[in-house]
Amino acid sequence: MAVFGLLGCNPPVTVATSSLEIEPAEVSLQRGATAELTATAKLSDGTKVNVTSQANWSSADEGVLTVSNDGATKGALNGIGIGEAVVTATYVTG
């Protein structure tokens, strides 16, 4: 849950995350190739927020591809081997 305070608004307005979208939805990488993913949170008030750098990223098979959780490269994919892997982004608010 995210809490945003507005000037002159008491109590603060509370906005919850209603969904998380990863783009692009599918990526095909050769060994050694890279790509970047973006995580976008849709909030209960309808706004969308890029949360790529706040999300925790994971790959279901790091023998196929890895995904970065480091600073400015969060969400970056690196092709390692042949196969398919599911990438997960987790974003927890306040």
DSSP file with accessible surface (Angstrom, degrees, kcal/mol):
  #  RESIDUE AA STRUCTURE BP1 BP2  ACC     N-H-->O    O-->H-N    N-H-->O    O-->H-N    TCO  KAPPA ALPHA  PHI   PSI    X-CA   Y-CA   Z-CA
    1    1 A M              0   0  118      0, 0.0     2,-0.4     0, 0.0    15,-0.2   0.000 360.0 360.0 360.0 131.9    0.0    0.0    0.0
    2    2 A A  E     -A   15   0A  12     13,-2.2    13,-2.4    91,-0.2     2,-0.5  -0.841 360.0-155.6-103.1 141.4    1.4    3.4   -0.9
    3    3 A V  E     -A   14   0A  90     -2,-0.4     2,-0.5    11,-0.2    11,-0.2  -0.975   9.1-172.6-119.3 123.5    0.6    6.5    1.0
    4    4 A F  E     -A   13   0A  97      9,-2.1     9,-1.4    -2,-0.5     2,-0.4  -0.964  11.4-149.3-116.6 124.8    0.8    9.9   -0.7
    5    5 A G        -     0   0   63     -2,-0.5     2,-0.4     7,-0.2     5,-0.1  -0.777   9.7-159.1 -93.4 137.9    0.4   13.1    1.3
    6    6 A L    >   -     0   0  103     -2,-0.4     3,-2.2     3,-0.3     2,-0.1  -0.916  30.8 -99.0-113.7 142.8   -1.1   16.1   -0.4
    7    7 A L  T 3  S+     0   0  183     -2,-0.4     3,-0.1     1,-0.3    -1,-0.0  -0.359 110.6   9.8 -58.7 131.1   -0.6   19.7    0.8
    8    8 A G  T 3  S+     0   0   93      1,-0.2     2,-0.6    -2,-0.1    -1,-0.3   0.589 101.7 118.8  77.0   8.3   -3.6   20.8    2.9
    9    9 A C    <   -     0   0   49     -3,-2.2    -3,-0.3     4,-0.0    -1,-0.2  -0.934  50.3-154.4-111.8 117.6   -5.0   17.2    2.9
   10   10 A N  S    S+     0   0  152     -2,-0.6    -5,-0.0    -3,-0.1    -3,-0.0  -0.975  76.9  29.0-136.8 118.9   -5.4   15.6    6.3
   11   11 A P  S    S-     0   0   97      0, 0.0    -5,-0.1     0, 0.0    -1,-0.1   0.567 104.1-107.5 -78.8 171.6   -5.4   12.7    6.6
   12   12 A P        -     0   0   61      0, 0.0     2,-0.4     0, 0.0    -7,-0.2  -0.216  34.6-104.1 -63.3 155.1   -3.1   11.6    3.7
   13   13 A V  E     -A    4   0A  61     -9,-1.4    -9,-2.1    -4,-0.1     2,-0.5  -0.655  32.2-144.8 -80.4 132.8   -4.7    9.9    0.7
   14   14 A T  E     -A    3   0A  80     -2,-0.4     2,-0.4   -11,-0.2   -11,-0.2  -0.879  18.1-177.8-104.3 127.7   -4.1    6.1    0.6
   15   15 A V  E     -A    2   0A   7    -13,-2.4   -13,-2.2    -2,-0.5     2,-0.2  -0.994   9.7-155.2-127.4 127.3   -3.6    4.4   -2.8
   16   16 A A        -     0   0   37     -2,-0.4    28,-3.3   -15,-0.2     2,-0.5  -0.678  24.0-109.9-100.3 154.9   -3.1    0.7   -3.2
   17   17 A T  E     -B   43   0B  45     -2,-0.2    26,-0.3    26,-0.2     3,-0.1  -0.725  31.0-178.6 -80.4 126.3   -1.4   -1.2   -6.0
   18   18 A S  E     -     0   0B  75     24,-3.2     2,-0.3    -2,-0.5    25,-0.2   0.725  62.7  -4.5 -99.4 -25.6   -4.0   -3.1   -8.0
   19   19 A S  E     -B   42   0B  60     23,-1.5    23,-2.7     2,-0.0     2,-0.4  -0.988  53.6-140.6-160.5 163.4   -1.8   -4.8  -10.6
   20   20 A L  E     -B   41   0B  59     -2,-0.3     2,-0.4    21,-0.2    21,-0.2  -0.998  18.0-165.3-131.3 127.6    1.8   -5.1  -11.8
   21   21 A E  E     -B   40   0B  90     19,-2.7    19,-2.8    -2,-0.4     2,-0.5  -0.941   6.4-154.8-118.1 134.8    2.7   -5.4  -15.5
   22   22 A I  E     -B   39   0B  44     -2,-0.4    17,-0.2    17,-0.2    -2,-0.0  -0.928  25.1-126.0-107.5 130.7    6.0   -6.4  -17.0
   23   23 A E  E    S+B   38   0B  95     15,-2.6    15,-2.7    -2,-0.5     2,-0.1  -0.981  87.0  32.3-128.1 142.3    6.9   -5.2  -20.5
   24   24 A P  S    S-     0   0   67      0, 0.0    -1,-0.1     0, 0.0     3,-0.1   0.637  76.4-153.2 -69.2 157.7    7.7   -6.6  -22.9
   25   25 A A  S    S+     0   0   97      1,-0.2     2,-0.4    -2,-0.1    -2,-0.1   0.807  79.6  26.5 -70.7 -30.5    5.6   -9.7  -22.0
   26   26 A E        -     0   0  178      2,-0.0     2,-0.4     0, 0.0    -1,-0.2  -0.996  66.1-176.5-136.1 141.3    7.9  -12.0  -24.1
   27   27 A V        -     0   0   60     -2,-0.4     2,-0.5    -3,-0.1     8,-0.0  -0.999  12.5-156.3-136.5 137.4   11.5  -11.7  -25.0
   28   28 A S        +     0   0  122     -2,-0.4     2,-0.4    51,-0.0    51,-0.1  -0.973  22.2 179.5-113.5 121.0   13.7  -14.0  -27.2
   29   29 A L        -     0   0   44     -2,-0.5     2,-0.2     4,-0.1    51,-0.1  -0.957  21.4-141.5-123.8 141.5   17.4  -13.8  -26.4
   30   30 A Q    >   -     0   0  163     -2,-0.4     3,-2.5     1,-0.1    49,-0.3  -0.566  52.0 -72.8 -87.6 161.9   20.4  -15.5  -27.8
   31   31 A R  T 3  S+     0   0  171      1,-0.3    49,-0.2    -2,-0.2    -1,-0.1  -0.306 123.9  15.0 -55.0 128.3   23.3  -16.6  -25.5
   32   32 A G  T 3  S+     0   0   55     47,-3.0    -1,-0.3     1,-0.3     2,-0.1   0.279  99.3 122.6  88.7 -11.2   25.2  -13.5  -24.4
   33   33 A A    <   -     0   0   37     -3,-2.5    46,-3.0    45,-0.1    -1,-0.3  -0.432  46.6-151.2 -81.4 158.8   22.4  -11.1  -25.6
   34   34 A T  E     +D   78   0C 105     44,-0.2     2,-0.3    -2,-0.1    44,-0.2  -0.884  16.1 174.1-127.3 160.8   20.7   -8.6  -23.2
   35   35 A A  E     -D   77   0C  25     42,-1.4    42,-3.8    -2,-0.3     2,-0.4  -0.961  24.2-124.8-156.5 161.5   17.3   -6.9  -22.9
   36   36 A E  E     -D   76   0C 158     -2,-0.3     2,-0.3    40,-0.2    40,-0.2  -0.943  16.0-157.8-117.7 138.7   15.6   -4.7  -20.4
   37   37 A L        -     0   0   10     38,-1.9     2,-0.4    -2,-0.4   -12,-0.0  -0.805   6.2-150.0-107.3 154.4   12.3   -5.2  -18.7
   38   38 A T  E     -B   23   0B  49    -15,-2.7   -15,-2.6    -2,-0.3     2,-0.5  -0.985   1.9-153.7-124.6 134.4   10.0   -2.6  -17.2
   39   39 A A  E     -B   22   0B   0     -2,-0.4    12,-2.6   -17,-0.2    13,-0.6  -0.939  12.7-172.1-108.0 127.2    7.6   -3.1  -14.3
   40   40 A T  E     -BC  21  50B  26    -19,-2.8   -19,-2.7    -2,-0.5     2,-0.4  -0.981  10.5-151.0-122.2 123.2    4.6   -0.8  -14.1
   41   41 A A  E     -BC  20  49B   0      8,-2.9     8,-2.5    -2,-0.5     2,-0.6  -0.780   6.2-149.4 -91.3 132.2    2.3   -0.7  -11.1
   42   42 A K  E     -BC  19  48B  92    -23,-2.7   -24,-3.2    -2,-0.4   -23,-1.5  -0.915  19.6-146.3 -99.2 123.1   -1.3    0.3  -11.7
   43   43 A L  E >   -B   17   0B   6      4,-3.1     3,-2.5    -2,-0.6   -26,-0.2  -0.484  24.2-108.2 -90.0 160.6   -2.7    2.0   -8.6
   44   44 A S  T 3  S+     0   0   75    -28,-3.3   -27,-0.1     1,-0.3    -1,-0.1   0.721 119.0  59.4 -62.5 -19.2   -6.2    1.8   -7.3
   45   45 A D  T 3  S-     0   0   95    -29,-0.2    -1,-0.3     2,-0.1     3,-0.1   0.380 122.0-105.6 -89.5   5.6   -6.8    5.4   -8.4
   46   46 A G  S <  S+     0   0   46     -3,-2.5    -2,-0.1     1,-0.3     2,-0.1   0.283  78.4 129.5  93.3 -11.2   -6.0    4.4  -12.1
   47   47 A T        -     0   0   66     -5,-0.1    -4,-3.1     1,-0.0     2,-0.4  -0.395  49.3-139.0 -75.9 156.4   -2.6    6.0  -12.3
   48   48 A K  E     -C   42   0B 140     -6,-0.2     2,-0.4    -3,-0.1    -6,-0.2  -0.951  16.3-169.3-117.7 138.9    0.4    4.0  -13.5
   49   49 A V  E     -C   41   0B  57     -8,-2.5    -8,-2.9    -2,-0.4     2,-0.6  -0.992  25.0-125.4-131.6 130.2    3.9    4.2  -11.9
   50   50 A N  E     +C   40   0B  97     -2,-0.4   -10,-0.2   -10,-0.2     3,-0.1  -0.643  34.5 168.2 -72.7 117.6    7.2    2.8  -13.2
   51   51 A V    >>  +     0   0    0    -12,-2.6     4,-1.7    -2,-0.6     3,-0.9   0.073  32.3 122.8-119.3  21.9    8.5    0.7  -10.4
   52   52 A T  T 34 S+     0   0   18    -13,-0.6     3,-0.3     1,-0.3    -1,-0.1   0.901  79.0  44.6 -51.8 -46.2   11.3   -1.1  -12.3
   53   53 A S  T 34 S+     0   0   73      1,-0.2    -1,-0.3    -3,-0.1    -2,-0.1   0.677 115.7  47.5 -78.4 -13.9   14.0    0.1   -9.8
   54   54 A Q  T <4 S+     0   0  105     -3,-0.9    38,-0.3   -15,-0.1    -1,-0.2   0.618  94.3  94.5 -97.3 -15.8   11.9   -0.7   -6.7
   55   55 A A  S  < S-     0   0    0     -4,-1.7     2,-0.5    -3,-0.3    36,-0.2  -0.365  72.9-128.7 -75.3 155.5   10.8   -4.2   -7.8
   56   56 A N  E     -F   90   0D  97     34,-2.8    34,-2.4    -2,-0.1     2,-0.3  -0.941  30.1-156.0-102.9 124.4   12.6   -7.4   -6.8
   57   57 A W  E     +F   89   0D   6     -2,-0.5     2,-0.3    32,-0.2    32,-0.2  -0.762  16.3 172.8-106.1 146.5   13.4   -9.5   -9.9
   58   58 A S  E     -F   88   0D  57     30,-2.2    30,-2.8    -2,-0.3     2,-0.4  -0.995  22.5-141.7-150.3 153.1   13.9  -13.2  -10.3
   59   59 A S  E     -F   87   0D  14     -2,-0.3     3,-0.3    28,-0.2    28,-0.2  -0.944  12.2-144.9-112.3 135.6   14.4  -15.8  -13.0
   60   60 A A  S    S+     0   0   81     26,-2.6     2,-0.3    -2,-0.4    27,-0.1   0.722  97.3  27.6 -71.0 -20.1   12.9  -19.3  -12.7
   61   61 A D    >>  -     0   0   76      4,-0.2     4,-2.1    25,-0.2     3,-1.9  -0.757  61.4-177.4-145.2  94.4   15.9  -20.8  -14.5
   62   62 A E  T 34 S+     0   0  121     -3,-0.3    -1,-0.1    -2,-0.3    -2,-0.1   0.569  83.5  69.7 -72.5  -5.4   19.2  -18.9  -14.2
   63   63 A G  T 34 S+     0   0   45      1,-0.1    -1,-0.3    17,-0.1     3,-0.1   0.638 109.3  35.4 -79.0 -15.6   20.8  -21.5  -16.5
   64   64 A V  T <4 S-     0   0   13     -3,-1.9    16,-3.1     1,-0.4    17,-1.7   0.808 135.1 -13.7-101.8 -49.2   18.7  -20.0  -19.3
   65   65 A L  E  <  -E   79   0C  22     -4,-2.1    -1,-0.4    14,-0.2     2,-0.3  -0.993  54.6-146.0-154.8 152.1   18.7  -16.3  -18.3
   66   66 A T  E     -E   78   0C  45     12,-2.0    12,-2.1    -2,-0.3     2,-0.4  -0.853   9.7-153.2-112.9 157.4   19.5  -14.1  -15.4
   67   67 A V  E     -E   77   0C  13     -2,-0.3    10,-0.2    10,-0.2     2,-0.2  -0.998  22.1-119.6-132.4 133.9   17.8  -10.9  -14.4
   68   68 A S        +     0   0   22      8,-2.3     7,-2.4    -2,-0.4     8,-0.1  -0.476  26.3 177.9 -79.3 142.2   19.5   -8.1  -12.5
   69   69 A N        +     0   0   62      5,-0.2     2,-0.6    -2,-0.2     5,-0.2   0.056  50.5 116.3-117.6  16.7   18.5   -6.8   -9.1
   70   70 A D  S >  S-     0   0  118      3,-0.1     3,-2.3     1,-0.0     4,-0.3  -0.823  78.9 -87.8-100.2 116.2   21.4   -4.3   -8.9
   71   71 A G  G >  S+     0   0   58     -2,-0.6     3,-1.5     1,-0.3    -1,-0.0   0.171 110.3   8.5  35.7-121.1   20.8   -0.6   -8.8
   72   72 A A  G 3  S+     0   0  114      1,-0.3    -1,-0.3     3,-0.0   -19,-0.0   0.617 128.6  58.2 -69.6 -12.7   20.5    1.1  -12.2
   73   73 A T  G X  S+     0   0   76     -3,-2.3     3,-2.2   -20,-0.1    -5,-0.3   0.296  71.1 141.2-102.3  12.1   20.4   -2.3  -14.1
   74   74 A K  T <  S+     0   0   39     -3,-1.5    -5,-0.2    -4,-0.3     3,-0.1  -0.257  71.4  22.5 -55.2 135.2   17.4   -3.7  -12.3
   75   75 A G  T 3  S+     0   0    0     -7,-2.4   -38,-1.9     1,-0.3     2,-0.4   0.418  87.8 140.0  86.9  -0.2   15.2   -5.7  -14.7
   76   76 A A  E <   -D   36   0C  28     -3,-2.2    -8,-2.3   -40,-0.2     2,-0.3  -0.625  40.3-148.5 -80.5 130.2   18.1   -6.2  -17.2
   77   77 A L  E     -DE  35  67C   6    -42,-3.8   -42,-1.4    -2,-0.4     2,-0.4  -0.721  10.4-165.4 -97.1 149.2   18.1   -9.7  -18.8
   78   78 A N  E     -DE  34  66C  59    -12,-2.1   -12,-2.0    -2,-0.3     2,-0.3  -0.977  20.6-131.4-134.7 118.1   21.2  -11.7  -19.8
   79   79 A G  E     + E   0  65C   5    -46,-3.0   -47,-3.0    -2,-0.4   -14,-0.2  -0.554  34.2 164.1 -70.1 127.3   20.8  -14.7  -22.1
   80   80 A I        -     0   0   65    -16,-3.1     2,-0.2    -2,-0.3   -15,-0.2   0.768  54.6 -15.8-111.6 -47.1   22.8  -17.7  -20.6
   81   81 A G  S    S-     0   0   23    -17,-1.7    -1,-0.3   -51,-0.1     2,-0.3  -0.835  78.6 -63.0-149.5-172.3   21.6  -20.9  -22.3
   82   82 A I  S    S+     0   0  156     -2,-0.2     2,-0.3    -3,-0.1   -17,-0.1  -0.606  84.1  50.8 -86.4 139.0   19.0  -22.6  -24.4
   83   83 A G  S    S-     0   0   53     -2,-0.3     2,-0.4   -19,-0.1    -2,-0.0  -0.894  81.0 -66.6 138.0-165.0   15.4  -23.0  -23.0
   84   84 A E        -     0   0  183     -2,-0.3     2,-0.3   -24,-0.0   -19,-0.1  -0.948  38.2-178.3-126.4 147.4   12.6  -21.0  -21.5
   85   85 A A        -     0   0   28     -2,-0.4     2,-0.4   -21,-0.1    -2,-0.0  -0.997  22.9-131.0-145.0 144.5   12.4  -19.2  -18.2
   86   86 A V        -     0   0   98     -2,-0.3   -26,-2.6     2,-0.0     2,-0.4  -0.794  20.2-150.7 -94.2 133.1    9.8  -17.2  -16.4
   87   87 A V  E     -F   59   0D  29     -2,-0.4     2,-0.4   -28,-0.2   -28,-0.2  -0.890  11.3-161.8-104.5 135.5   10.8  -13.8  -15.0
   88   88 A T  E     -F   58   0D  63    -30,-2.8   -30,-2.2    -2,-0.4     2,-0.4  -0.944   8.2-165.3-119.9 137.1    9.0  -12.5  -11.9
   89   89 A A  E     -F   57   0D  13     -2,-0.4     2,-0.5   -32,-0.2   -32,-0.2  -0.986   7.3-165.6-117.2 131.8    8.9   -9.0  -10.5
   90   90 A T  E     -F   56   0D  69    -34,-2.4   -34,-2.8    -2,-0.4     2,-0.4  -0.978   6.4-178.3-118.5 129.3    7.6   -8.4   -7.0
   91   91 A Y        -     0   0   60     -2,-0.5     2,-0.5   -36,-0.2   -36,-0.1  -0.986   1.5-176.5-131.3 118.3    6.7   -5.0   -5.8
   92   92 A V        -     0   0  122     -2,-0.4     2,-0.2   -38,-0.3    -2,-0.0  -0.973  15.2-146.9-116.6 125.4    5.5   -4.3   -2.3
   93   93 A T              0   0   19     -2,-0.5   -91,-0.2     1,-0.1    -2,-0.0  -0.562 360.0 360.0 -92.0 159.2    4.4   -0.9   -1.3
   94   94 A G              0   0  110     -2,-0.2   -92,-0.1   -91,-0.1    -1,-0.1   0.497 360.0 360.0   2.4 360.0    4.8    0.9    2.1
